[in-house]
Structure formats: C-alpha cells, structure tokens
Amino acid sequence: MTTFRTFLDRPAGGGSRVTDAVALARYRLSTVLCALTCLLAPAYVVRWHYGFYPTTLLEHATLVCVAVFLVEAVRDGEVPVWRSPYVVPGLLFLVAGAVSVWSAPGRPAALGLYRAYLVEPMALGFVIVNVVRTPARALLVAGGLMAGGLAVGVANSAVVAEGLLRHTYQVTQTPPVVVYLTANAVALYVVPIAAVAGALALHGRGAARLVGAVAFVVSVPVVVLSFSRGGYLALGAVVLGLALSHRRRLVLAGIAVVGALALGLVHPIRQRVLIELQNAYGSSVDSRIELWTDTVKLLRARPLLGAGLSGFPDRIAPYYTHFRTAANFVDPHNIVLNFWVETGLLGLLGFAAILVVTVVSCARGWVALPPAWRPYQLGVLLAMVAVVVHGLVDVPYFKNDLSLEFWALVALAWAGWAWRALPGAA
C-alpha cells in the first residue's frame, strides 16, 4: 500500500512520459483560465436560470476551465496526474456529500449545493494541480485569487469608511456591504489570501515578493474594516505564524504586537471588540452558544446523516431554544458542527483528513521543496490555520467562493510536490 511519505518522495512531473521542456510548455491556456476563474470567485453573486436550472457566472468560468483542460489533455495525449494522498479523503468527502443530497429535505436545493460546494471546486483543484507546474504559474493563479478577493474587499472597505466618516454607520450595527451579504464574508475570504500574500512578501523572490507585499498591505485594512471579530482572530493567527517563520521573528512579532495595540486605540475598532467583552448592545457570543447547543440536540437525533445539505434551517427548528436564534442563523457557525450537519459524520471525517493531509504536506514542503515553492507551502499552511480559527465562530467553507478558494489553495500547495522535479521549480 502506498504511504503518505511515498507520495511526498515521488515526483509526479517529468519522468519518462514527456521531456521537461514539453511538460513546462503544456496547459498554458488552462493555466490562464484557472487564474481567471479564481479572479471571478466573488462573481458567484451574478446568477441567472436556464429554465429550471439555476447557475452563476463563477460556475460558467469553472466549467469552461475544466473543459479546456480536458481538450488540451486529449490533444497532447497526456494522462492527468491524479495520485495523491487526497484521493481517499476526497472521495469520502464526495460520497458523504452525495449521501447528504439523498438525506436532505429538499433534494433539488441540496444537489445545487453539492455541485457548487464540492464537485466544481474539487474539479478546479484537480485542474490546478495538473497545470500549475512552476512557481510562476502558481503566482498567476494565486494572483487571481488575490485580485478578485481584494477588489471586493476594497469596495466594501470604501463603503464602511464612508459610513464612519459620515456617521451613517455605527459599529454597534452590522457593517454595510457591497457584493457579499455580510461583512464577515469579506474577512472569511480575504484572511486566507493574506496568509499566502504575507508568505510571498517575506519569503518570495522577485515578482512574487512584490505581488505578495502589495496584496498583504491591502488585505490588512480590508480585514480591519470588515469589523469581523472572527476575522481579527484569524488574521492575528496568520500574522503570528508569519512572524515566527522569519529569522527576525522577535522583531516582526514586536511590530505585530505594536500594530495590534495601535489598532486597538482606534475608537471604532475598540468599541466593536468591547461589544463582546462588555456584553453591550447584545452579544453574538450568547446567540452562538444557544445555536451550538441547539445544533448538538439535532446531531444527537441524527448523528450519522446530520441535517443534509441545505437541510439545517428546516431540521433545526424543533430544537431551537429561542426564536431570536432561529431568525438570525441559517447554519451552526462552527466548522465542526457545520461539516457534521451538512455532510454527516462521514463528511466531517473526510474534511478533517483533507485538512490533516494539507497541514502535514505543507509543513514538510516548507522545509523540503525548492526555494521558489516554499512560500506557497507556508502560505497555504497558514491559510488552513485561518480557516480553522475563523471556523470556530463562523462558516469558512460552505459558500461558492470560499469552497473554490479552499481547493485552489490546497491544489497550489500540492502542485509544488507534484512538479518539484521540473527545472522551473528551482
């Protein structure tokens, strides 16, 4: 049986099938389309119907990207790389999702979420692993993620800043939004981007360092102006990890602490944080505790299947303690409870295995891969940290853009292992 270490020790690229030069020249159009699809991740909000079939601009971009990849693969006679430690947990996750469609109270809606949150993002990740054969291509795809997320983030920040200056927005209220439905969605998408950008800024070379530095500098105020307290925690974990990764860790950690304290002195930010500490104006902590307690009651009744995809709002209703909770939440707002509710116990275990594989491979890649690939390993590792930290109080995956971002980042990290033997990896 092939072990995890065997996967890491065996390059997928190059070899006897094709020469290195040919391997590097292939899938150029697919690479550009992968970057464009990542750029369009927030465009899932652009929706329309073909008769009864609902779709999005992001879905069209994903399908075109996958189709072009398949055409290029057939044209070049190349068998796509598929062997990896992600195969088994990925299949478990897909099977769990299919079971959750069957067990959902509304199967058409569940099927739509299955294709949008599992099938299509995983298919795009498969394409990215095969086409991103050099760090330069990795930068192109990562740059697409950064550009799309930060464009939305900057637009949202401008609206929030205008509201603060005109005194039309008070931090005791939910922040205004532009593209997304909640400001928390901005932080959920941007903090993982900040992790990759910060890793490139500290450890990249040439264009990668410049792109990373610009993206990181922009991402920090975007997260700050989202006023997402979960986003603050996730960003703090990312910044701490970045500081510890550098040889001047004490200096960087000191700068980070001073910066955090300085931000804490800004009145709107301090007031936003103190809402929770003082339990003033109503605390989201209390409502989340109620929500988690009620979700556990649901899971005790349905421990294996959960509520099914899209089934949480219907199946949690009999277990609600207070109507206020029922009116404000449509998901458990916790990474463990979310995967358990949406995809059942099998889906939770499958996703946990995917996270473990990513963390282990990225940790090893940060040490063992060629220098140009290492920042991506560190960045994705810290992005997974951000997903878990923010996931303690929110939903870091079950959204079109977040699921695509997750699999794109995982694929970028594994591409470093798959193609490390090619000369462009040095």
Secondary structure by P-SEA (a helix, b strand, c coil): cccaaaaaaccccccccccaaaaaacaaaaaaaaaaaaaaccccccccccccccccaaaaaaaaaaaaaaaaaaaacccccccccaaaaaaaaaaaaaaaaaacccaaaaaaaaaaccaaaaaaaaaaaaccccaaaaaaaaaaaaaaaaaaaaaaaaaaaaaaaaccccccccccccccccaaaaaaacaaaaaaaaaaaccccaaaaaaaaaaaaaaaaaaaacccaaaaaaaaaaaaaaaaaccaaaaaaaaaaaaaaaaaacaaaaaaaacccccccccaaaaaaaaaaaaaaaaaacccccccccccccccccccccaaaaacccccccaaaaaaaaccaaaaaaaaaaaaaaaaaaaaaaccccccaaaaaaaaaaaaaaaaaaaccccccccaaaaaaaaaaaaaaaaaaacccccccc
